[in-house]
């Protein structure tokens, strides 16, 4: 096998991976991803100890321990393009030998858990609701650049979505579908609601928010999505990272789950009165599940 070139597997002079400025010893098997760099410290302040702190651009990383569990929390910034960087570079840290530039024979599996904020679509999901994504539906094009294979349940959801949109009006893009890791979905906070998460390539137009620019798919089309159902699931929320996290994790042999607190209810036009408080409740819930050994 030919070594991966230095133009593709890029390391800094200190041996850290290019964008994240992180070395292999600073990476735990359990990785919590957040969008906001400031949220990293809001999580790591609950750790019993912190052994690694790095930052470069929007990518801030703290690694430490909560009880006997070693955890990395890293900010991805906003969007699936940044998820592409974070997941690929973390995978490279543990699965590519920096000396030979060859993939390691024995692959290491990471567990990714997104700890994020989101906008809710269903009327009964009020701001402050914490929910878990059973599926991520990508309205971006990131995974179209990868040679992936969906499983049967993902293909069934894709077909259901296409049938729904053929009746209500076509999407401006061809979506892709990936599921959360089944074992994580079964064990993590089973009392929390599950839903289908739409991952959008923007906050305004792609989510039907119109300020001054005319839209192809406006708020009415977005709100109509609340009527889609697949088996016992509905489209629950919009955000900007989950589908790529699920897709790349599946492609590279990792596990992934996404847990979001809803700050807005699009159908009612309401927004959380205290977003910081809602985020802290989410963080504590996630850490509680980790401490209980459910992830």
N, C-alpha and C positions, 0 to 999 in steps of 0.2 A: 504493500500500500504506500502511496506517495504521501510524504508529510504535508500537512496543511501549511500553506504559505504564510509568511509574516504579514501579508496584506489582507489576509482573511482572519487568522487567529492572531489578534494584535495584543501584545503585552507592553506595559510600560517598563522603564528601566529597572524599577524595583521588583519586577515580576508580577505586578498586579495586572488584572484584566483592564483593558483599555478605558472604557467609559466609567465603569463602576469604581475603579481604583481600589479593588478588593483582591486579597490573596486567598488561596485555598484554605488556609488555617483559620481565616476569619468567617468562614461560611458554615452554618449549621445545617442539619438535614431538614429542619422545619423552618420555612421561610414565610414570614408574614409580609405581604405587600400592601403598601398604602400609596395614595396618589400624592398627598401633600408632604413635602419634606419636614415640615414642622410637626407632623403627626408621629414621626419616628420616636422622638423623645417623649411624646405623650403615652406611648406604649412602653418604651424601655424604662421609664421611671418606676414601673411596677416590677421590673426584674430584681432578683436578689443580688446579681452582680452583672457588670458589663465588662467584657474583655476586649472588644474591638469596636472602634469608632472611626469611620472614614466618610469622606464626602467629596464629590466632584460633580459640578453642574447641579442638576436637580436630584442626583442620586446620593442620598444619605443612607448610611448603613450603620446599625448598632447590632452587635451580637453579644449575647450574654446568657444567663441562666435564670429560669424560674423554677425553683425547687431543683429537681434533678434533670430537668429538660433544658437542653441548649436550644436557643432560638435566635434566628436572624430576622430583624425587621428592616425593610429597605423601602425607600420611596422610589416610585417609578416615574413620577410626574404624570401628566395627563395623556391618555391615548394609547391605542394599540401599537403605534410605532415605537413607543418607549417600552412596552411590554416585550416587543421583539428583541430589543437590546438587552433588557434585564434577564429574561428567561434564557436566551442563547448564551449570554456571558456567564451566568451562574452555572449552567450546564457545562460549559467549557471548563470552568474552574475545577469541577470534580470529575469530568469524564474525558479530558484531553491531557495527555502528558506534555508538560511545557518543554521538556528536554527533547523528546523525539518528535513532538508535534503530531503525534498519532493518537487516535482514539484509544482509550484504555480497554483492555480485553474484558475486564470486569466493570460493568457500569454501576454507578451509584444513583439511587433514586432519591429525589428530593420531594418534599411535600410542600406545596404552595397553598397559602390561604390568603385570599384578598380580604382586607378589612377596609371597606369603602363606604362612600356615601352615594346616594342614588335618588332618582325621582320615581315616585310610585304612579302606577296607572290605574289600578283598581280602586273603586270608590271606598271600599272597606279598609284599605291599607292606609291608615292615617300617618302623618309625619310622626316620626319616633318609632315606627314599626321596624323591627329587625327581621330580615328574611334571608333565606339561603337560596342560591341559584341552582336549580336542578340542571338547567341548560343555559348555554350562552349562544345567542343568535347574532352573528356578526353582520352588521350593515356596512362595514368597511371592506377593504379588499386584501388585507394582510395575508390571510391563509391561502388566498388564490395563488400566491407565489411559492407555496410549498406543495410537495407531492404527498398528499394525505389520503387516507381511506376512512370513510365514516363507517360506523357499525350500523346494524339494522335499526336500532331504536332512533339513532340520529337521522337516518334516511327517512324513517316514518314521520318524524317531526318536520323535516324539510318538506316532504310531500304535502303534509297538512297545511303548512304555512303557504306554500305555493298555490294550493287550492283556494285557501281563504283570500289571498291577495288577487287571484284571478277574478274573483267575484266583486271585491271591494275597490279594486284599483291597483295596478302594478306598482311594485317598489321601484325606485330609480336605480337600484343596484341588485345584483344577484347575491343573496345572503349565503352564509355558511353556518353550520350547526355543530356544536360539540357539547357533550354532556360533562357534568362534574364527575369526579371519581366516585364510583358506586360505594366503595367501602367507607369513604369519608362522609358521603351523603347519608348513609345509613346510621352512622355512629354519632355524628356531630349534632348536638342540640336538636334532638328529634321533635321537640315541642314547637320549634320555630316553623313558620310557614315556608313552603317551598314554592318556587315559581320559575317562569321562563324569563330570562333577562335579555333585553335587546341592547347590544353594544353598538353605539353610534360613533361615527368619525368626527363628530363635532358637538358642541353644546347648543348652538342656536338652530340653524337650518335643519340639520339632521335629526333634531329632536322636536321639530315643528314649532320652534320659537321664532316668531317674526318680529324684528325690530324695524328696519327700513328696507332690507332686501327682499324682493319677491321670492316665494318658495314654490318648488315643484310639489312638495308634500307638506301641507300645512297642518295646523293644529287639529282640524277636524279629522284628517286621515289618521293622525297619531292617536287621537282619543277613540277612534273606531276600533283600534287594535285591542281594546279592553274586552271585546266580544269574542276574540279568538280563544278556543279551548282545544286542548289535545289531551285525551284521556282525562286525568283529573287535574291537569295543570292549566294555568292561564298565563298570559303575558303580564308579569307583575311590575316590572320596573325598567328604567332606562339608565344606562351609564356608559362608560367609555373604555373599559378594559377587559371585562370578563371573558368574552368569546375568544380573544387571543390567548389569554392565560390558559383556558381549557384546551384550545387547539394545539398550542406549542407544547404544553405538558403532555398531552396524549401522543404527539408526534415523537417526542424525545424520551418517553418512558417514565415520566414523572406523574405524581398525583396532584390534583388541584381541586380547590373548593373556593367559592366566593360567598362572603357574608357581608351584607349591606344594611346600613340604617337608612331609612327613607327620610329625606329632609323636605320633600315636596309631595303634594298630591295633585297631579296634573288635571284630573277630572273635576276636582273641587276648586282648583286654583289657590290652594293653601300652602303655606310654608312654615317650617318649624320656628317656634318662638325662641328656641335656645339650641342652635345647632351644636355648639361645643358640648353641652350637656348630653345631647343625644349620641354624639360620637364617643364620649367617655363611657356611656352605658354599653355601647357596642364593644368597645375595647375590653371592658371588664367581663362581658359575657364570653368573648373569645378566649381570654386568659383563664377564665373559670373552666371552660371546656378542656383547654390544654392541661390544666392542673389536675382535672378529673380523669385524664388519660383517654379522652374521647377523640383525640386527633393525634 
